[in-house]
Amino acid sequence: MSKGRKKGSQLQTLLSLAAVSAVLLPVFLLSSPWPAAARDYLELHGVQETGAINLVSAIYLGYRAFDTLGETIVLLTAVSGTIGILSRAGASLAEGYRSSEETLSIAEASESESASVPAAEPDLGSDPGEKALRTEETHTKHRKHKPRRLRTHLLEVVTGTLSPVVLMFGFYVMLYGHLSPGGGFQGGVVIASGIVFLALGNRKESSTKITQASVLGRIEAAAFLMLILISVSGIIQGGGFLDNPLGESVILPAGFIILLNAVIGLKVGAGIGFMCIALLGKENS
Amino acid sequence: MTIILLSLILGLGVYTLVSRDLLHGIIALSAISLLSALLFYLLHAPDVAITEAAVGAGVSTVIFVGVIRHTDRKDDDS
């Protein structure tokens, strides 16, 4: 590494540290108390108004459901962007990486050959040794890029056995989000890890449809459509956008929150699982 | 307890930046996620702890290991 580059990286580090301290220092030095009006209101009225004991769920699905809708749209955009990049890069990004690397080393080898031929004319004695050394170098380069087997028996057994438990826990976190910590996003992410575990621990004779990318994509699209329909359905009954269409039921006061949690969890789980499986490549599906 | 967790997270973060073997770096990164999930739980934010454990230790580690399998394990740049 050259000295100038080192100096530049040091300057970058100093600049980033200065930026972080400029943002964080006022927060630490501020002596005025935190605003408490919203907190007190939510503590007093949150459970009665939404029926959700878990106040986090009550806020992000009861009072701020519009923001949650925006977040799901952000996730949808991220997933579709990833899939777009992956599909544009051909069958799989990894194949492209390996082939481009190979052509690069081949081009390098031909370049070094053509460069060594005119240089060899003055002194013929040193040429064969140098050439052999260079071919050896390219040879080791080729050997280094040989694909390794990271997938072992251990990984298959552990992920295959663990995935039903993880899926179960994901559905629990998703459906009980109004009572215990958790909710649609958290449960959805746990479900996505369960789906990825299923895909990793998949033996050839026992394949399931849930780990196929097309099925997951369809689930995500259907869940998003359902989310839009649910949020519009309040308007039909004379309420506003994202108003509770179920009304005040006595048995299940948090029914609307459970419904939203389930749809959001399905959408998040299918979307993130879809992204992971598409990134991992075709050999796992 | 919080100080122990924070210093462990800091040390693992430095190791992740320094290590030349990318697989070791990824394992240190997922350990950071687990420790910070524990930290979030101690700070009375179990929602965030669940998300951090699932995303940081689960999904992102799987993605990184998948990428390493397709590319190179060692960092060539020296």
Chai-1 contact restraints between the chains, C-beta under 6 A:
chainA,res_idxA,chainB,res_idxB,connection_type,confidence,min_distance_angstrom,max_distance_angstrom,comment,restraint_id
A,V56,B,D47,contact,1.0,0.0,6.0,A-B,restraint_1
A,A94,B,H70,contact,1.0,0.0,6.0,A-B,restraint_2
A,Y97,B,T71,contact,1.0,0.0,6.0,A-B,restraint_3
A,L150,B,R69,contact,1.0,0.0,6.0,A-B,restraint_4
A,P181,B,P46,contact,1.0,0.0,6.0,A-B,restraint_5
A,P181,B,D47,contact,1.0,0.0,6.0,A-B,restraint_6
A,G182,B,I50,contact,1.0,0.0,6.0,A-B,restraint_7
A,Q186,B,I50,contact,1.0,0.0,6.0,A-B,restraint_8
A,Q186,B,T51,contact,1.0,0.0,6.0,A-B,restraint_9
A,V189,B,A54,contact,1.0,0.0,6.0,A-B,restraint_10
A,V189,B,V55,contact,1.0,0.0,6.0,A-B,restraint_11
A,V190,B,A54,contact,1.0,0.0,6.0,A-B,restraint_12
A,S193,B,A54,contact,1.0,0.0,6.0,A-B,restraint_13
A,S193,B,G58,contact,1.0,0.0,6.0,A-B,restraint_14
A,S193,B,V59,contact,1.0,0.0,6.0,A-B,restraint_15
A,V196,B,V62,contact,1.0,0.0,6.0,A-B,restraint_16
A,L279,B,I63,contact,1.0,0.0,6.0,A-B,restraint_17
A,L280,B,G66,contact,1.0,0.0,6.0,A-B,restraint_18
